[in-house]
Amino acid sequence: MPDATVVVLTTLASEEEAVPFVRTLLDLRLIACGTILPPARSFYRWEGKMADEREVVVLLKTRRERLDGLKEAFDRLHPYDTPELLALPVHAGLPRYLGWIAAEATGENAGAS
């Protein structure tokens, strides 16, 4: 089960943007958990210029098989033109926690109306 679990990294401009984004992914059952970390400072090159931005880092815990659905949701929901979506494999973890992720990230839209 560990290799079936991934942690996805993304960034958003603010906690105010991140909260509804994470809640929607939870409603869609694409993730089991989203953790919004305090503001970070990102430096990168964008369109030929150096950028220096404040952002929040979001850790999304999910199953590897949910990645295609998560990518589609990012295309629709993420406010950035080119959002960060890096999936890092989980090689070990507490069995109860990994089982909880597997049970929650079903991809079945329980929150649909």
Order of alpha helices (4+ residues) and beta strands (2+ residues): beta-alpha-beta-beta-alpha-beta-alpha
